[in-house]
Amino acid sequence: MTDSDTWSNPLRDTANDRRLPRIAGPSGLVIFGVTGDLSRKKLMPAVYDLANRGLLPPGFSLVGFARRDWEDEDFAQVVHDAVREHARTPFREEVWQQLAEGMRFIPGQFDDDAAFKRLGETIAELDAARGTGGNFAFYLSVPPKFFPQVVQQLKRHGLSDPPSGSWRRAVIEKPFGRDLATAEELNAVVHGVFPPAEVFRIDIGGRAGYYDGIGSARDVIQNHLLQLLALTAMEEPADFDADALMAEKLKVLKAVKLPADLARHTVRGQYTAGWQGGEKVPGYLEEDGIDPQSRTDTYAAVRLEVDNRRWAGVPFYLRTGKRLGRRVTEIAVVFQRAPHSPFDTTDTQELGQNALVIRVQPDEGVTVRFGSKVPGTQMEIRDVTMDFAYGESFTESSPEAYERLLLDVLLGDANLFPRHQEVEESWRILDPVEAYWDTHGRPAPYASGTWGPGEADDMLARDGRTWRRP
């Protein structure tokens, strides 16, 4: 080896070693619609929590854009109050002061060219003062009807075009259209401004302002539940990157087959007055601002199949609803009974079906249910469970979803974000169901605090099954 040779430790690959904390590089975040509940309760606390965990660069900058007549100091105070009320990690003054130095506010409407010009000047000032390197993500926390206007304004004022060696990204909250046609139209507008790889779609959380007229199926099944179905049914990807994951998920979504009889294998419902959490709650049609004749579904259930070799003949049941018995997201894989059992039926009369349950939220973890012999001389087999819970196995609590998602946006890691091809395939699946519902009566009523309408129980009973009780 000569002096000119370079040597690197093959055991220390800092660029690809996933055991090391991933820290965002020089960057900033612009939030449109920064005065809304989502920003105050989720985005602002998530930014602080990331900074508090040392995952943001020292010069990170946060820019708010809204109609309020605020100065930078007013905006910083709003963020401060939101952080003190909603942050997950303890408040530390030194972290806050460093973060607050990079906060700016731009008052203006979305059609205000002068406001977008000021936004461009502010970004240039932050590049110079804070060292953000021209790297900015634009978070559209606004009603969906404003998406095209905002991205077009960014393009018109040159804000979507990054300086050489830098990046600009767009973050869009659901809904991604209300059907396939509008989703394709939205994708065309957004991709005319930002490259597809720089568009991050977030499908979590609730957007109450748009819910009426959209309903549970469009709100949750189209994006969130079909994404979980794809992740559950997909084959192992060639690599753990966004392109490889998308390829496998798309194979599943393209293979999804709707039931031939939508009347028998789909159900929609709407909650009525009842009791939830020990309180009397009104029905959906009695809520403020809701049309008393609204046919919006607050509950949706559908049976799907994945028409490929691995999953042929296996039904996938998706259900979602508001005002149910409890708030929970889980994936339950229920196994078939063995075709032959060496035990007498009296030995196994209390034995159910084996199941693997993945708890997404709350109480993230995994439960396995199987049969075990009851201790003693008698032969009796009952269901038992083995349980894993993140909260009990690790001292560090899991970060909030928006912490992970915002960090991934700043890192350019798109693994957890659906691409436009997945969004459009999901609408292809759901559109026929919505078209059928539009011409066949009203949603079935169900009392708040229950687990949905009786019609949903009947749907599974026709297949010889029952819903799992979370």
JOZIUR-V731191 format. One record per residue. N is the residue number from 1. RES is the residue in one letter. SS is DSSP state (hx for helix, st for strand, lp for the rest). PHI is phi in whole degrees, -180 to 180 (999 if undefined). D_FIRST is the distance of its C-alpha to the first C-alpha in whole Angstrom. Layout:
n=N res=RES ss=SS phi=PHI d_first=D_FIRST
n=N res=RES ss=SS phi=PHI d_first=D_FIRST
This chain:
n=1 res=M ss=lp phi=999 d_first=0
n=2 res=T ss=lp phi=-95 d_first=4
n=3 res=D ss=lp phi=-63 d_first=7
n=4 res=S ss=lp phi=-80 d_first=8
n=5 res=D ss=lp phi=-71 d_first=6
n=6 res=T ss=lp phi=-107 d_first=9
n=7 res=W ss=lp phi=-126 d_first=9
n=8 res=S ss=lp phi=-129 d_first=13
n=9 res=N ss=lp phi=-73 d_first=15
n=10 res=P ss=lp phi=-67 d_first=17
n=11 res=L ss=lp phi=-89 d_first=20
n=12 res=R ss=lp phi=-124 d_first=20
n=13 res=D ss=lp phi=-101 d_first=22
n=14 res=T ss=lp phi=-67 d_first=24
n=15 res=A ss=lp phi=-72 d_first=25
n=16 res=N ss=lp phi=-119 d_first=27
n=17 res=D ss=lp phi=-78 d_first=27
n=18 res=R ss=lp phi=-75 d_first=31
n=19 res=R ss=lp phi=-76 d_first=31
n=20 res=L ss=lp phi=-86 d_first=31
n=21 res=P ss=lp phi=-60 d_first=34
n=22 res=R ss=lp phi=-91 d_first=34
n=23 res=I ss=lp phi=-115 d_first=35
n=24 res=A ss=lp phi=-66 d_first=36
n=25 res=G ss=lp phi=-82 d_first=35
n=26 res=P ss=lp phi=-53 d_first=37
n=27 res=S ss=lp phi=-172 d_first=40
n=28 res=G ss=st phi=-148 d_first=44
n=29 res=L ss=st phi=-131 d_first=47
n=30 res=V ss=st phi=-109 d_first=50
n=31 res=I ss=st phi=-111 d_first=53
n=32 res=F ss=st phi=-87 d_first=56
n=33 res=G ss=lp phi=78 d_first=59
n=34 res=V ss=lp phi=-72 d_first=58
n=35 res=T ss=lp phi=-89 d_first=61
n=36 res=G ss=lp phi=-78 d_first=62
n=37 res=D ss=hx phi=-62 d_first=62
n=38 res=L ss=hx phi=-59 d_first=58
n=39 res=S ss=hx phi=-65 d_first=57
n=40 res=R ss=hx phi=-70 d_first=58
n=41 res=K ss=hx phi=-92 d_first=58
n=42 res=K ss=hx phi=-120 d_first=55
n=43 res=L ss=hx phi=-71 d_first=52
n=44 res=M ss=hx phi=-62 d_first=53
n=45 res=P ss=hx phi=-62 d_first=52
n=46 res=A ss=hx phi=-65 d_first=49
n=47 res=V ss=hx phi=-60 d_first=48
n=48 res=Y ss=hx phi=-64 d_first=49
n=49 res=D ss=hx phi=-62 d_first=47
n=50 res=L ss=hx phi=-63 d_first=44
n=51 res=A ss=hx phi=-64 d_first=44
n=52 res=N ss=hx phi=-66 d_first=45
n=53 res=R ss=lp phi=-89 d_first=42
n=54 res=G ss=lp phi=75 d_first=39
n=55 res=L ss=lp phi=-102 d_first=39
n=56 res=L ss=lp phi=-112 d_first=40
n=57 res=P ss=lp phi=-69 d_first=38
n=58 res=P ss=lp phi=-58 d_first=40
n=59 res=G ss=lp phi=-95 d_first=41
n=60 res=F ss=lp phi=-56 d_first=43
n=61 res=S ss=st phi=-126 d_first=46
n=62 res=L ss=st phi=-125 d_first=49
n=63 res=V ss=st phi=-117 d_first=52
n=64 res=G ss=st phi=-103 d_first=55
n=65 res=F ss=st phi=-131 d_first=57
n=66 res=A ss=st phi=-164 d_first=61
n=67 res=R ss=lp phi=-82 d_first=65
n=68 res=R ss=lp phi=-65 d_first=65
n=69 res=D ss=lp phi=-90 d_first=66
n=70 res=W ss=lp phi=-110 d_first=63
n=71 res=E ss=lp phi=-96 d_first=61
n=72 res=D ss=hx phi=-56 d_first=58
n=73 res=E ss=hx phi=-67 d_first=59
n=74 res=D ss=hx phi=-64 d_first=61
n=75 res=F ss=hx phi=-63 d_first=59
n=76 res=A ss=hx phi=-61 d_first=57
n=77 res=Q ss=hx phi=-67 d_first=60
n=78 res=V ss=hx phi=-63 d_first=60
n=79 res=V ss=hx phi=-64 d_first=56
n=80 res=H ss=hx phi=-57 d_first=57
n=81 res=D ss=hx phi=-65 d_first=60
n=82 res=A ss=hx phi=-65 d_first=58
n=83 res=V ss=hx phi=-66 d_first=55
n=84 res=R ss=hx phi=-62 d_first=58
n=85 res=E ss=hx phi=-88 d_first=60
n=86 res=H ss=hx phi=-122 d_first=57
n=87 res=A ss=lp phi=-66 d_first=54
n=88 res=R ss=lp phi=-83 d_first=52
n=89 res=T ss=lp phi=-100 d_first=50
n=90 res=P ss=lp phi=-62 d_first=52
n=91 res=F ss=lp phi=-80 d_first=53
n=92 res=R ss=lp phi=-126 d_first=50
n=93 res=E ss=hx phi=-62 d_first=52
n=94 res=E ss=hx phi=-67 d_first=48
n=95 res=V ss=hx phi=-67 d_first=47
n=96 res=W ss=hx phi=-62 d_first=50
n=97 res=Q ss=hx phi=-62 d_first=50
n=98 res=Q ss=hx phi=-66 d_first=47
n=99 res=L ss=hx phi=-69 d_first=47
n=100 res=A ss=hx phi=-65 d_first=51
n=101 res=E ss=lp phi=-62 d_first=49
n=102 res=G ss=lp phi=-102 d_first=48
n=103 res=M ss=st phi=-95 d_first=51
n=104 res=R ss=st phi=-137 d_first=54
n=105 res=F ss=st phi=-133 d_first=57
n=106 res=I ss=st phi=-118 d_first=58
n=107 res=P ss=st phi=-80 d_first=62
n=108 res=G ss=lp phi=162 d_first=63
n=109 res=Q ss=lp phi=-92 d_first=64
n=110 res=F ss=lp phi=-73 d_first=62
n=111 res=D ss=lp phi=-99 d_first=64
n=112 res=D ss=lp phi=-91 d_first=63
n=113 res=D ss=hx phi=-62 d_first=61
n=114 res=A ss=hx phi=-64 d_first=62
n=115 res=A ss=hx phi=-65 d_first=60
n=116 res=F ss=hx phi=-70 d_first=57
n=117 res=K ss=hx phi=-64 d_first=57
n=118 res=R ss=hx phi=-64 d_first=56
n=119 res=L ss=hx phi=-62 d_first=54
n=120 res=G ss=hx phi=-62 d_first=52
n=121 res=E ss=hx phi=-66 d_first=52
n=122 res=T ss=hx phi=-66 d_first=51
n=123 res=I ss=hx phi=-62 d_first=48
n=124 res=A ss=hx phi=-64 d_first=47
n=125 res=E ss=hx phi=-65 d_first=48
n=126 res=L ss=hx phi=-69 d_first=46
n=127 res=D ss=hx phi=-56 d_first=43
n=128 res=A ss=hx phi=-75 d_first=43
n=129 res=A ss=hx phi=-85 d_first=45
n=130 res=R ss=hx phi=-112 d_first=43
n=131 res=G ss=lp phi=71 d_first=40
n=132 res=T ss=lp phi=-77 d_first=40
n=133 res=G ss=lp phi=69 d_first=38
n=134 res=G ss=lp phi=77 d_first=41
n=135 res=N ss=lp phi=-94 d_first=41
n=136 res=F ss=st phi=-138 d_first=44
n=137 res=A ss=st phi=-106 d_first=46
n=138 res=F ss=st phi=-110 d_first=49
n=139 res=Y ss=st phi=-98 d_first=51
n=140 res=L ss=st phi=-94 d_first=55
n=141 res=S ss=lp phi=-90 d_first=57
n=142 res=V ss=lp phi=-134 d_first=60
n=143 res=P ss=lp phi=-56 d_first=62
n=144 res=P ss=hx phi=-56 d_first=61
n=145 res=K ss=hx phi=-65 d_first=64
n=146 res=F ss=hx phi=-93 d_first=62
n=147 res=F ss=hx phi=-53 d_first=58
n=148 res=P ss=hx phi=-60 d_first=59
n=149 res=Q ss=hx phi=-64 d_first=60
n=150 res=V ss=hx phi=-66 d_first=58
n=151 res=V ss=hx phi=-68 d_first=55
n=152 res=Q ss=hx phi=-67 d_first=57
n=153 res=Q ss=hx phi=-65 d_first=57
n=154 res=L ss=hx phi=-61 d_first=53
n=155 res=K ss=hx phi=-68 d_first=53
n=156 res=R ss=hx phi=-60 d_first=56
n=157 res=H ss=lp phi=-100 d_first=54
n=158 res=G ss=lp phi=73 d_first=51
n=159 res=L ss=lp phi=-82 d_first=49
n=160 res=S ss=lp phi=-85 d_first=48
n=161 res=D ss=lp phi=-95 d_first=46
n=162 res=P ss=lp phi=-77 d_first=42
n=163 res=P ss=lp phi=-62 d_first=41
n=164 res=S ss=lp phi=-56 d_first=38
n=165 res=G ss=lp phi=82 d_first=35
n=166 res=S ss=lp phi=-116 d_first=37
n=167 res=W ss=lp phi=-137 d_first=40
n=168 res=R ss=st phi=-134 d_first=43
n=169 res=R ss=st phi=-132 d_first=45
n=170 res=A ss=st phi=-117 d_first=48
n=171 res=V ss=st phi=-118 d_first=49
n=172 res=I ss=st phi=-121 d_first=53
n=173 res=E ss=st phi=-85 d_first=55
n=174 res=K ss=lp phi=-60 d_first=57
n=175 res=P ss=lp phi=-85 d_first=59
n=176 res=F ss=lp phi=-95 d_first=57
n=177 res=G ss=lp phi=87 d_first=61
n=178 res=R ss=lp phi=-120 d_first=64
n=179 res=D ss=lp phi=-166 d_first=64
n=180 res=L ss=hx phi=-62 d_first=61
n=181 res=A ss=hx phi=-63 d_first=63
n=182 res=T ss=hx phi=-72 d_first=62
n=183 res=A ss=hx phi=-67 d_first=59
n=184 res=E ss=hx phi=-65 d_first=58
n=185 res=E ss=hx phi=-65 d_first=60
n=186 res=L ss=hx phi=-63 d_first=58
n=187 res=N ss=hx phi=-61 d_first=54
n=188 res=A ss=hx phi=-63 d_first=55
n=189 res=V ss=hx phi=-65 d_first=56
n=190 res=V ss=hx phi=-65 d_first=53
n=191 res=H ss=hx phi=-75 d_first=51
n=192 res=G ss=lp phi=-75 d_first=52
n=193 res=V ss=lp phi=-114 d_first=51
n=194 res=F ss=lp phi=-116 d_first=48
n=195 res=P ss=lp phi=-60 d_first=45
n=196 res=P ss=hx phi=-52 d_first=46
n=197 res=A ss=hx phi=-70 d_first=42
n=198 res=E ss=hx phi=-105 d_first=43
n=199 res=V ss=st phi=-110 d_first=47
n=200 res=F ss=st phi=-115 d_first=47
n=201 res=R ss=st phi=-104 d_first=50
n=202 res=I ss=st phi=-110 d_first=51
n=203 res=D ss=lp phi=-117 d_first=54
n=204 res=I ss=lp phi=-122 d_first=55
n=205 res=G ss=lp phi=78 d_first=57
n=206 res=G ss=lp phi=-109 d_first=61
n=207 res=R ss=lp phi=-124 d_first=62
n=208 res=A ss=hx phi=-59 d_first=66
n=209 res=G ss=hx phi=-64 d_first=67
n=210 res=Y ss=hx phi=-114 d_first=66
n=211 res=Y ss=hx phi=-65 d_first=67
n=212 res=D ss=lp phi=-65 d_first=71
n=213 res=G ss=lp phi=94 d_first=71
n=214 res=I ss=lp phi=-101 d_first=68
n=215 res=G ss=hx phi=88 d_first=68
n=216 res=S ss=hx phi=-66 d_first=66
n=217 res=A ss=hx phi=-64 d_first=65
n=218 res=R ss=hx phi=-68 d_first=64
n=219 res=D ss=hx phi=-75 d_first=62
n=220 res=V ss=hx phi=-122 d_first=60
n=221 res=I ss=hx phi=-64 d_first=61
n=222 res=Q ss=hx phi=-57 d_first=59
n=223 res=N ss=hx phi=-110 d_first=56
n=224 res=H ss=hx phi=-68 d_first=55
n=225 res=L ss=hx phi=-71 d_first=57
n=226 res=L ss=hx phi=-69 d_first=56
n=227 res=Q ss=hx phi=-66 d_first=52
n=228 res=L ss=hx phi=-65 d_first=53
n=229 res=L ss=hx phi=-60 d_first=54
n=230 res=A ss=hx phi=-63 d_first=51
n=231 res=L ss=hx phi=-66 d_first=49
n=232 res=T ss=hx phi=-72 d_first=51
n=233 res=A ss=hx phi=-93 d_first=51
n=234 res=M ss=lp phi=-72 d_first=48
n=235 res=E ss=lp phi=-78 d_first=45
n=236 res=E ss=lp phi=-63 d_first=42
n=237 res=P ss=lp phi=-71 d_first=40
n=238 res=A ss=lp phi=-65 d_first=37
n=239 res=D ss=lp phi=-152 d_first=35
n=240 res=F ss=lp phi=-95 d_first=36
n=241 res=D ss=lp phi=-132 d_first=36
n=242 res=A ss=hx phi=-61 d_first=40
n=243 res=D ss=hx phi=-67 d_first=40
n=244 res=A ss=hx phi=-67 d_first=39
n=245 res=L ss=hx phi=-63 d_first=42
n=246 res=M ss=hx phi=-62 d_first=44
n=247 res=A ss=hx phi=-59 d_first=44
n=248 res=E ss=hx phi=-73 d_first=45
n=249 res=K ss=hx phi=-65 d_first=48
n=250 res=L ss=hx phi=-63 d_first=49
n=251 res=K ss=hx phi=-58 d_first=50
n=252 res=V ss=hx phi=-68 d_first=52
n=253 res=L ss=hx phi=-61 d_first=54
n=254 res=K ss=hx phi=-69 d_first=55
n=255 res=A ss=hx phi=-93 d_first=56
n=256 res=V ss=st phi=-66 d_first=58
n=257 res=K ss=st phi=-123 d_first=62
n=258 res=L ss=st phi=-76 d_first=65
n=259 res=P ss=lp phi=-67 d_first=68
n=260 res=A ss=lp phi=-67 d_first=71
n=261 res=D ss=lp phi=-108 d_first=73
n=262 res=L ss=hx phi=-69 d_first=72
n=263 res=A ss=hx phi=-67 d_first=75
n=264 res=R ss=hx phi=-87 d_first=75
n=265 res=H ss=hx phi=-124 d_first=71
n=266 res=T ss=st phi=-139 d_first=70
n=267 res=V ss=st phi=-143 d_first=72
n=268 res=R ss=st phi=-127 d_first=72
n=269 res=G ss=st phi=-141 d_first=74
n=270 res=Q ss=st phi=-145 d_first=75
n=271 res=Y ss=st phi=-73 d_first=75
n=272 res=T ss=st phi=-112 d_first=79
n=273 res=A ss=lp phi=-61 d_first=80
n=274 res=G ss=st phi=-179 d_first=79
n=275 res=W ss=st phi=-116 d_first=77
n=276 res=Q ss=st phi=-144 d_first=74
n=277 res=G ss=lp phi=60 d_first=72
n=278 res=G ss=lp phi=77 d_first=76
n=279 res=E ss=st phi=-124 d_first=77
n=280 res=K ss=st phi=-76 d_first=79
n=281 res=V ss=st phi=-125 d_first=77
n=282 res=P ss=lp phi=-78 d_first=79
n=283 res=G ss=lp phi=-77 d_first=78
n=284 res=Y ss=hx phi=-61 d_first=76
n=285 res=L ss=hx phi=-71 d_first=79
n=286 res=E ss=hx phi=-98 d_first=80
n=287 res=E ss=lp phi=-71 d_first=77
n=288 res=D ss=lp phi=-61 d_first=78
n=289 res=G ss=lp phi=80 d_first=77
n=290 res=I ss=lp phi=-100 d_first=77
n=291 res=D ss=lp phi=-62 d_first=80
n=292 res=P ss=lp phi=-59 d_first=82
n=293 res=Q ss=lp phi=-101 d_first=82
n=294 res=S ss=lp phi=-60 d_first=78
n=295 res=R ss=lp phi=-108 d_first=77
n=296 res=T ss=lp phi=-63 d_first=73
n=297 res=D ss=lp phi=-84 d_first=72
n=298 res=T ss=lp phi=-104 d_first=70
n=299 res=Y ss=st phi=-144 d_first=70
n=300 res=A ss=st phi=-147 d_first=68
n=301 res=A ss=st phi=-140 d_first=67
n=302 res=V ss=st phi=-151 d_first=66
n=303 res=R ss=st phi=-101 d_first=65
n=304 res=L ss=st phi=-127 d_first=63
n=305 res=E ss=st phi=-130 d_first=61
n=306 res=V ss=st phi=-109 d_first=58
n=307 res=D ss=lp phi=-87 d_first=58
n=308 res=N ss=lp phi=-140 d_first=55
n=309 res=R ss=lp phi=-65 d_first=55
n=310 res=R ss=lp phi=-69 d_first=53
n=311 res=W ss=lp phi=-110 d_first=56
n=312 res=A ss=lp phi=-57 d_first=59
n=313 res=G ss=lp phi=84 d_first=62
n=314 res=V ss=lp phi=-97 d_first=61
n=315 res=P ss=st phi=-79 d_first=62
n=316 res=F ss=st phi=-114 d_first=61
n=317 res=Y ss=st phi=-105 d_first=63
n=318 res=L ss=st phi=-112 d_first=62
n=319 res=R ss=st phi=-147 d_first=64
n=320 res=T ss=st phi=-152 d_first=64
n=321 res=G ss=st phi=-171 d_first=67
n=322 res=K ss=lp phi=-101 d_first=68
n=323 res=R ss=lp phi=57 d_first=70
n=324 res=L ss=lp phi=-89 d_first=69
n=325 res=G ss=lp phi=-60 d_first=70
n=326 res=R ss=lp phi=-161 d_first=66
n=327 res=R ss=lp phi=-91 d_first=63
n=328 res=V ss=lp phi=-155 d_first=60
n=329 res=T ss=st phi=-125 d_first=58
n=330 res=E ss=st phi=-152 d_first=57
n=331 res=I ss=st phi=-116 d_first=56
n=332 res=A ss=st phi=-116 d_first=58
n=333 res=V ss=st phi=-100 d_first=57
n=334 res=V ss=st phi=-100 d_first=60
n=335 res=F ss=lp phi=-86 d_first=60
n=336 res=Q ss=lp phi=-70 d_first=63
n=337 res=R ss=lp phi=-71 d_first=65
n=338 res=A ss=lp phi=-62 d_first=64
n=339 res=P ss=lp phi=-65 d_first=66
n=340 res=H ss=lp phi=-140 d_first=68
n=341 res=S ss=lp phi=-124 d_first=68
n=342 res=P ss=lp phi=-76 d_first=69
n=343 res=F ss=lp phi=-95 d_first=71
n=344 res=D ss=lp phi=-69 d_first=74
n=345 res=T ss=lp phi=-64 d_first=75
n=346 res=T ss=lp phi=-68 d_first=76
n=347 res=D ss=lp phi=-71 d_first=73
n=348 res=T ss=lp phi=-120 d_first=71
n=349 res=Q ss=lp phi=-67 d_first=74
n=350 res=E ss=lp phi=-102 d_first=72
n=351 res=L ss=lp phi=-95 d_first=69
n=352 res=G ss=lp phi=-93 d_first=67
n=353 res=Q ss=lp phi=-93 d_first=64
n=354 res=N ss=lp phi=-63 d_first=61
n=355 res=A ss=st phi=-150 d_first=59
n=356 res=L ss=st phi=-116 d_first=55
n=357 res=V ss=st phi=-116 d_first=56
n=358 res=I ss=st phi=-103 d_first=53
n=359 res=R ss=st phi=-88 d_first=54
n=360 res=V ss=st phi=-83 d_first=53
n=361 res=Q ss=st phi=-164 d_first=55
n=362 res=P ss=lp phi=-78 d_first=56
n=363 res=D ss=lp phi=53 d_first=55
n=364 res=E ss=lp phi=-53 d_first=52
n=365 res=G ss=st phi=169 d_first=51
n=366 res=V ss=st phi=-138 d_first=52
n=367 res=T ss=st phi=-125 d_first=55
n=368 res=V ss=st phi=-115 d_first=56
n=369 res=R ss=st phi=-111 d_first=59
n=370 res=F ss=st phi=-152 d_first=60
n=371 res=G ss=st phi=-94 d_first=63
n=372 res=S ss=st phi=-140 d_first=63
n=373 res=K ss=st phi=-70 d_first=66
n=374 res=V ss=lp phi=-72 d_first=68
n=375 res=P ss=lp phi=-56 d_first=68
n=376 res=G ss=lp phi=131 d_first=71
n=377 res=T ss=lp phi=-82 d_first=73
n=378 res=Q ss=lp phi=-77 d_first=74
n=379 res=M ss=lp phi=-100 d_first=72
n=380 res=E ss=lp phi=-144 d_first=71
n=381 res=I ss=st phi=-120 d_first=68
n=382 res=R ss=st phi=-129 d_first=68
n=383 res=D ss=st phi=-72 d_first=65
n=384 res=V ss=st phi=-133 d_first=62
n=385 res=T ss=st phi=-133 d_first=59
n=386 res=M ss=st phi=-113 d_first=56
n=387 res=D ss=st phi=-128 d_first=55
n=388 res=F ss=st phi=-121 d_first=51
n=389 res=A ss=st phi=-129 d_first=51
n=390 res=Y ss=hx phi=-57 d_first=49
n=391 res=G ss=hx phi=-64 d_first=51
n=392 res=E ss=hx phi=-96 d_first=51
n=393 res=S ss=hx phi=-95 d_first=48
n=394 res=F ss=lp phi=-129 d_first=46
n=395 res=T ss=lp phi=-77 d_first=46
n=396 res=E ss=lp phi=-87 d_first=45
n=397 res=S ss=lp phi=-75 d_first=48
n=398 res=S ss=lp phi=-68 d_first=47
n=399 res=P ss=lp phi=-69 d_first=47
n=400 res=E ss=lp phi=-64 d_first=50
n=401 res=A ss=hx phi=-57 d_first=49
n=402 res=Y ss=hx phi=-69 d_first=49
n=403 res=E ss=hx phi=-63 d_first=46
n=404 res=R ss=hx phi=-63 d_first=44
n=405 res=L ss=hx phi=-69 d_first=45
n=406 res=L ss=hx phi=-63 d_first=45
n=407 res=L ss=hx phi=-64 d_first=41
n=408 res=D ss=hx phi=-63 d_first=41
n=409 res=V ss=hx phi=-62 d_first=42
n=410 res=L ss=hx phi=-66 d_first=40
n=411 res=L ss=hx phi=-86 d_first=37
n=412 res=G ss=lp phi=76 d_first=38
n=413 res=D ss=lp phi=-95 d_first=38
n=414 res=A ss=lp phi=-99 d_first=41
n=415 res=N ss=lp phi=-57 d_first=41
n=416 res=L ss=lp phi=-94 d_first=44
n=417 res=F ss=lp phi=-112 d_first=46
n=418 res=P ss=lp phi=-69 d_first=48
n=419 res=R ss=lp phi=-82 d_first=48
n=420 res=H ss=hx phi=-64 d_first=51
n=421 res=Q ss=hx phi=-65 d_first=51
n=422 res=E ss=hx phi=-68 d_first=51
n=423 res=V ss=hx phi=-60 d_first=54
n=424 res=E ss=hx phi=-69 d_first=56
n=425 res=E ss=hx phi=-64 d_first=56
n=426 res=S ss=hx phi=-64 d_first=57
n=427 res=W ss=hx phi=-66 d_first=60
n=428 res=R ss=hx phi=-59 d_first=61
n=429 res=I ss=hx phi=-72 d_first=61
n=430 res=L ss=hx phi=-84 d_first=63
n=431 res=D ss=hx phi=-53 d_first=65
n=432 res=P ss=hx phi=-62 d_first=68
n=433 res=V ss=hx phi=-67 d_first=69
n=434 res=E ss=hx phi=-63 d_first=69
n=435 res=A ss=hx phi=-63 d_first=72
n=436 res=Y ss=hx phi=-66 d_first=73
n=437 res=W ss=hx phi=-62 d_first=74
n=438 res=D ss=hx phi=-61 d_first=75
n=439 res=T ss=lp phi=-114 d_first=78
n=440 res=H ss=lp phi=-135 d_first=79
n=441 res=G ss=lp phi=72 d_first=81
n=442 res=R ss=lp phi=-114 d_first=79
n=443 res=P ss=lp phi=-62 d_first=77
n=444 res=A ss=st phi=-73 d_first=78
n=445 res=P ss=st phi=-76 d_first=79
n=446 res=Y ss=st phi=-147 d_first=77
n=447 res=A ss=st phi=-74 d_first=78
n=448 res=S ss=lp phi=-56 d_first=75
n=449 res=G ss=lp phi=90 d_first=73
n=450 res=T ss=lp phi=-96 d_first=74
n=451 res=W ss=lp phi=-105 d_first=71
n=452 res=G ss=lp phi=113 d_first=73
n=453 res=P ss=lp phi=-71 d_first=76
n=454 res=G ss=hx phi=-61 d_first=77
n=455 res=E ss=hx phi=-60 d_first=76
n=456 res=A ss=hx phi=-69 d_first=73
n=457 res=D ss=hx phi=-64 d_first=74
n=458 res=D ss=hx phi=-65 d_first=76
n=459 res=M ss=hx phi=-59 d_first=73
n=460 res=L ss=hx phi=-75 d_first=71
n=461 res=A ss=hx phi=-61 d_first=74
n=462 res=R ss=lp phi=-65 d_first=75
n=463 res=D ss=lp phi=-97 d_first=71
n=464 res=G ss=lp phi=75 d_first=72
n=465 res=R ss=lp phi=-131 d_first=70
n=466 res=T ss=lp phi=-133 d_first=70
n=467 res=W ss=lp phi=-69 d_first=68
n=468 res=R ss=lp phi=-74 d_first=66
n=469 res=R ss=lp phi=-91 d_first=67
n=470 res=P ss=lp phi=-60 d_first=64
